[in-house]
Amino acid sequence: MSKEIRLGEYNLLRVKEEARREGFGEVFGMYLDAGREGEILMPQKYVPEGTKPGDEIECFIYLDQDERPIATTEKPLAKVGDFAYLECSWVNEYGAFLDWGLTKDIFCPFREQKKRMEIGDKFIVHIHIDEESYRIVASAKIEHYLKEPDSTCELQRGSEADILIWQKTDLGFKVIVNNSYPGLIYEDQIFKYIHTGDRMKAYVSNMRPDGKIDLTLQPLGIAAAEDFSTTLLDYIKDNGGYCALNDKSDPEEIKRQFHVSKKIFKKATGDLYKKKLITLAEDGLHLA
């Protein structure tokens, strides 16, 4: 069966033979069987020790300086279809080159930049294959590559999601949800320091009619309180059976200490009190 090679992604390929200079000279890599594509070279520096013809290797396929497919065991920071936070390594008259974890940097043409990229700056970009040149490229025009949730969307209110922090706004932070959808975390739902490029878990609080997704960094309702109850009880146990905060404490103090809202703190406190695991006092919470 002919194998379909996926450029810019991981492929499992069989080692066909050693690559030698002029037939029987120095080994400079391994040729991998790429089916209809013929052979793809894996340079010797990427070949795992002990590899021999017939073995299968999981490798990443990209194009070298001469636009030839190359196999590597290096792990890029992103693959085709992904959003990633990458640093600009160098710039020429055609665009910028970003470090994506491989020997060859990924190209972001000027037409795909929202503002001119400069060396040392980092940007959220989308990785894709350019339809005209068939090169793997990056684009900072993120909106073009996000999709709106539809009937096939796996998310609903309360769902856990993977998010990438995209950019700060007056309302909070724009995020990319499950490597696919636009989302927003409102300022009053953020109880810890976050910045562009961070990856973390979040929870859907609202699926909006305009196609956007509202999220929170904490589980919703009872689930959030139950989750934090365990954290709070562990803290009290590890702190000599005492917590200096209680339901009369300032919300900002609670936020600084536990990165949760006062509402969640009070729910968790009430839950632990009802279970007779803690006692409430003017000076804070005590282990029962």
N, C-alpha and C positions, 0 to 999 in steps of 0.2 A: 504494500500500500504506500502511495506517495505521501510524504510528510509535508505538511504546510508549515513553513517557517513564519514565526510571528516577530517581526522587527520591533525592537524596543520593548520586548517582553522576555520572560524566561522560557526556555525551550529545553526539552530533554532529548539530547542527540547522542547517537552511537558513534564511538571513535572508529574511523575507517582505517587510517594508517598514519604512520609517522610522516611528518613533513621534513624532508632532507634537502639540503642544498645540492643541486646538480645530481640528483638521484641517490647517491650513497654517502654524501658528505655529512656535515654537521646537522644534527636535528634542531630545527628552529620552531617546532610546534607539533600539533596534531591536526589532521584533516578530519572533520566531522561530517557524517552523512546527512546532507540536507535535502534528500529526496529530489524533487524536481528542480531545486535550486543548485544541485550539484554538490560541491564540497565547500565547507566553510572552515577557514583556518582559525584554530585557537593557538595564539602565540605561546611559546614555551613557558614564559613567565607566569602564565595563567593556568597551566596544566597541573592538576593535582599530582603529587608524588605517587609513583607506582601505577599510574594510568597506562593501560595497554589497549591495543586494538580489540574491539568487541565490547569494551566497557561503555556504559551510558553515563553521560555527564549532564547535570542541570547547568545551563549556561545562559547568559544574557547576550542577545544579539543586537549589535549596533553597527553603524558605518564608520570606517576609518577615515583618515585624511583624504584618501583617494576614492571615497564613497563606495568601498567594497565592504560586504558584510564580514564582521569579525565576531568571534565568540569569546566571551570572557567569564571568569568565575568571580570577578569583582561584583560587588553589590551596589548598584546605583541608589541614589536617594529617592528616585521615583522611576516609574515605567510609563509607557504610553497610556494615556487616559487618566493619569494621576495629576493631582494638584500638589505642589510642593513649595517650600520656602528655600530659595537658593541664592547664593552669593555671586555677585558679578566678579569675574576673574580678570577679564580684559575686554577692551573695546576696539573695534576698527571702523573703517568707513562704511561698513554695511550693517553693523549692529553690535550686540554685546554677546559675550560668551560667559556662561554660568557654570559654576562647579556643581556637578550632580553626582559626584562620587566616582566617576570613571576617569581614565587617563585623558580621554578627549572630552573637552568641555562641550556643553550643549549650546546651540546658537539661538539667540533671540533677535530677529531682525527689527530694525527701527519701526517698521509698520506695525509690529506686535507689541510695542512699548507704549504705555500710557504717559510716561515721562522718560526723558533720556536717562538710561542706566549709567551709573558711574562705578568705577572699580571700588570694591569694598562694601557697596550697598547690597541689601538683601531684598528680595521681592517674592511675593506669591505669584507663581506661574502655573500654567497648564501645559502638560507635555503631550504632544501629538505628532502625527506624521503629516508633513506638508504635502498636499495633494499634487502640487505642480512639480516639486523637486524630489519628492519621496524621501526627504531628509527628516530626521527626528529633530523637532524644533520646540522652543518654548514660547509661550505667549503670556503677557501680563494683562491682556484684556479678558479678565476672568469671566465677566458677564456673558461673553459669547459661548462659553462652554458649560455653563450651569443649566440644569433643566428644571422645569416646574414639576412638582409632585402631581401625579395623575392617579387613576384607579389602580395602577399596578404598583404604586409606591408602597414600600414595606413599613412606612411609619404611620403612627397614629398618636393621639394624646397619651402621654405616659411612656412612650417607647424610649428605650436607651439608644443613643446614637454616637458615632465617632465624629468628632468635629475638628476642623483646622481653623484656628483664629486667623481671620483675613485682615480686617482693618477697623480702626476706631472710628466711631461716628458720634454725633451729639446724643444719640439715644442709647448707645452702648457699643457692642462689637458686632460687626458682620462676621459670619462664620460660613464655612463650607461643610455641609452635612453629608456624611457617608460618601464622601468623594463625588457628590452629585448635585446636591440641592443648595439654594441660598437660604441662610438662616440668620437669626438675630438673637443675641442675648442682651436684654435690657440692663442698664447700669445698676438698677436696684436689685438685680438677681446675681450680681457678681460679688463674691465674698472672699476673693483672694486675688493676688496679683497675676494678671495674664497679659500677654502681649502677642503681637503678630507672629505667626509661625508655630505657636504652641499647639500641640495635639492633646486631646483629652476626651473623656466621656461627658455627655450631656443628656438631657431628658426633654422630650417634646412637651411643651405646655400648650401650644395652640397651632393648628394647621390653618393658616389664614386663607381667605378667598382669593387674595392677590397672588397666591403661589409661594409666598414666603412662609418660613417655619420659625415660630418663636420657641426658644429653648431656655432651660434653666440648668445650672450646674449641679443641682440637687434633685433627687427623685421627688415626685409630687406627693403631697398630702401625707397620708398615714405611712406610706413606704419610706418617705424621707425621715419622718420622726423615728420609725423603727430602726432605720439604718444608723441614724445618729445616736440613738439610745445606747447602742453597743459601744460606740466611740466614747461617749460621755462616761459610761460606767467604767470602761477601761482606764480612762484618764483619772477618774477619782481613785480607783484602786492603785494606780501607779504613782499617785501624788499623796500618799499617806492617808487615803480615805477622805480627801477634802478637795473641794473646788470653791474658789473664792467668788464665783459668780452665782447669781440666782435669778429668778424671774423679774426682779426689780432692777437688774443691772442695765447699764446703758447699752443699746444695740451695737454701737461701735466697738465697745469692749468685747462683746460676744463675737462679733465679726472678726476682730483681730486675733482672738484666742482660738476660735474653732472654725472660722470660715463658713459660718452658717448664719441664717437670719435669726432674729430673736423669736420669731414665730416657731421655727423648727426647734430651737432651744427649749422653749416653754413646753412644747408638745412632748419632747423627749424627757424633760424633767418630770412632767406629770405622769408619763408612762412608768418611769422608774419608781416614782413615789407610790403609785397604785400597786405596784408589784412588791412594795415594801423592801426595795433594794437600797433606797437612800432616805434620809430625813432632810427636811427643809429647815433652815435657820436664817436669822438676820444676816449672819456673816457669810452665808453661802450654802453649799450642799455637803452633806456628810454621809459616808457609807453607813448603812444601817447595821 
